[in-house]
Amino acid sequence: MTKKSVKKVSFIKYVKAIWILFFSGVIFVSFMFLLVSKGVFGDLPSFEELESPEISFASEIISSDGKTIGRYAYENRTPATFDELPKSLVDAIVATEDKRYFEHSGIDAQGFARAILSLGSKGGGSTITQQLAKLLFTGRSKNLGEILIQKMKEWVISVKLERQYTKQEIITMYLNKFDFIYNATGIKSASRIYFGKNVKNLSIEESAVFASMLKNPWYYNPKRESSKARTLKRRNLVMSLMQSSGYLNEKQLKDLKKLPLKIKYSPESHSDGNITYFRNYLQKYMKKWISDNPKTNGEKHKLFSDGLKIYTTIDSRMQKYAYESVNEHMTNLQRIFFKEQKKNKTAPFYDLKEKEIDNIMLRSMKNSDRWRRLRKNGVSSSDIEKSFFKERKMKLFSWKGDIDTLMTPYDSIRYYKHFIHSSLISIEPQTGEVKAWVGGINYKKFQFDNVVTGKRQVGSTFKPFVYASVIDQLNISPCKKFSRARYTISKEKYGMKENWSPRNSGGNYEGEMTLQQAIANSVNTISAQMIDMVGPATVVRLAKRAGIKSHIPEVVSIALGTVELSLYEMVSAYSSFANKGLRKAPIVVTKIEDKNGVVLSRFGSDSNEVLSKESAYVVLDLLKGVTKFGSGSRLRSSAANYRDSCATGYPYEFKNPIAGKTGTTQNQSDGWFMGMVPNLVTGVWAGAEDRAVHFEGIYYGQGATMALPTWAIYMRKCYADSSLNISDQDFERPENLNVRIDCDDDINLSTQENGSSDSDYIEFE
C-alpha cells in the first residue's frame, strides 16, 4: 500500500471518529436532556407551577389620597405590567442581555456557540428566558457537575416557559423577580428606591443603569461610592449597545453619554418613614381580617407575599404634617427637659427614693432584649445583671442625630428614661376615618405605640364627659353660675371609704363662675358638683356610648380624670361632640383588593347616638371657651412675649372657632390637648415612659405646654394646605336651641397670666 493510500485510509478513519464522537455527543446530550426532562436529576416545575410561578409580591398600604405609604413584604416587590415598562428599558435589556430575544424559542444556539468558542469572553450564552428560569426554579449550583445539570434544567424550563408565556410576559416576570438589592426587589420597587419615580417614567439613561445592574447588582450599583465610576462606564456601554442595535442614533448616544450618573435614593424599610406606628397597628388589623376572610379555596391570604392592596383612611399629607409637628415640638421640649435635669440629683426621676429608682431600673433591665437573650442562653440572673455594667460601643438616639459612644447598657437605659414621648391621632368626625397617626417619637428606638396601646391618666380632658352628662340629663345652661367654694361629697353617698373633697389649683375658692368659665379654667370644685348632680354611673354610661372601651370605675374621682385611657379612645369619644352627638366608630381601612385589583372587602363605620345634637353643641360651645380665655387661650396669642417661646411655638394666632381641652395629671406626668374644628378632631398626648419622670414645675409640665403646641403646629400646616379643605368655620348651631349659651364672654375669671399658667391638673384629698 502506497503512502498516499495509507494517508487516505487514516483520514477516513479520522473523519469517521469525529462523526462517531459528534453523534455520540448528540445522543449523550439528548439522552441527558431526556433524563432531565423526566426529573431524574430532580423535579422540574409542573404545568401548574409554570402557569403560576411562585413570586412573592409586597402588599401595599395606600393612603386616602392615592399614595403608596407602606408595604408588607418578605421581599419589597410590587408587580409591574409590561405596559408600565418604558420602551427604553426593554430595548436596553434586549440589546445588552439577549439581542435575539424576540427571535429564539428560549435557547439561543448562536449565542451559546459564541460563548463556548470565546470561553465566555464575549458574554454568556444564557437568554433572558434562561435567566428567568434560573431565578424562578433552578437556584445556584456548587460544583461543575451540578452546574451542567442546572444548565440543562434551565434549557428545558426555558422551552416550557416560551410555550407557556409571551415574550412580553417573560421579560416582565424577569424584571419583577430580579433583586436589585437595598430592599429593591423587582423593577417597580427599584425605580422608586433608586430614582424616586414610577417605572414608566424612567429615562433612557436610567433604564441603562438598570440594564447594567442585571449583570451584577452589587458590582454595578449606582448608590455605592466605590462602584459609581464603573456603573457609569457600564451604563455608557449599555447605551452604545443600544445604538449598535438601532435603538438610539449617534447624536442621542453622544448626548446621553455626557449625562452624569444621578440617583434619588429613597430607602424603604419597615422602620423608616412617617407611617411606622400605624403600619404596625395595621398589621395586627390585617392579621384578624386574614383569619376571618379565607380565600374561596379555604387557604389564608398571605400579607407578606400575596400583593394585597390595602386602601386606608390615612391622608399622606396630614400624616406628614403630624409626623413633622411631633418632631418639631418634641425636639425643643426635650432640650428644655435635658437642661432642667442638670440640676436634678436623681435625674431623670423626681419624688423617688434611691431604692425605688433601683427597682425601676432592674425592672427595665429584665424587660430588655439583652436580658431575654442572655436568659435564653442559660446565663444566670446575677451574671446578666453584671453585664449591664460593662461598657460597650453603642449608638444612641438624639434629636440632633444618632450618637456613637462608649456606655454601659445600664446607663443607656437611664439615658432613654429622660425622653419625653408624644403621640397624635386625627379623626374626621363625620366618617370616623382616621387621617393621621403618630404613635411615638422614633419607631427604631421606641416601638411602644402611645396612640392605641398606651393608657395614661387623662386629667381634665375627661371633664367634658361630666359636663355633657349634666347638660344632656338636666338641660343646664352654660351660663348658670356655681360657687368655687370647697365641695365635699360624703363617703356614704357612693359607698366610699372616706369623704371626697377636691382642691382647686392655686387654692382659689372664692366667688362664682359660669359653667363656661369653670371648664375653661378646669375648676375642680365645680367638676365635683357636676358629677354629684348626675352620679358617676351616668357619666360612665355616656363615655361608653361615646366609644370608650376601657374600664371606667364608677367613682366620683373620674370627674378630675383619674381614669387611664388611650389617646385613640379619647379622640374617638370627642368626635361625637363634633358630629352633633352621633358617634362614628373609627375606621382605618376602606377596602382591600387582591393583586389583580379584585375587591375582597369593603368597610364602613358603625354609628350610634351618644347625646342629643343640642347637648353636643352646648358642649362644643363650652369647649370653645377653653381656647378663648382658658387653659388653651395661647392658641390665640399674637405676640411672642412668653418665656422660652421657641419651646412652645408662640405665637399661633388662630382666629377661627376651636373647641378644645387641655389636661395635666398629678405631678405633671402627662400632658394632653384635645382640639376640634367642624371636620377634624385631633388629640395629642405627651409624657415620659415612667410617671416619675416629668418636669419639676407646672409651667413646662402642663398640657398647654407639653401637648397643645404640637396640635397648633399640626393645624397650621393643615390650614396652609388648601387641598385638605380643613374647616375654619364655626360649628353648625342646631335650630330651635332652647338652652342659653350667649354668656357674658367679657367676664374673664381666668387664673392665667398671659396664658402662662394652667389650672387643669389633678389635685384632690
Beta strands, then each sheet from edge to edge (+ up, - down):
strand 1: 59-62
strand 2: 68-72
strand 3: 309-312
strand 4: 392-396
strand 5: 403-407
strand 6: 420-428
strand 7: 433-438
strand 8: 456-457
strand 9: 481-483
strand 10: 512-514
strand 11: 564-565
strand 12: 582-584
strand 13: 589-593
strand 14: 599-602
strand 15: 607-609
strand 16: 659-664
strand 17: 670-677
strand 18: 680-688
sheet 1: 2+ 1- 3- 13+ 14-
sheet 2: 4+ 5-
sheet 3: 7+ 6- 18+ 17- 16+
sheet 4: 8+ 11-
sheet 5: 9+ 10-
sheet 6: 12+ 15-
end
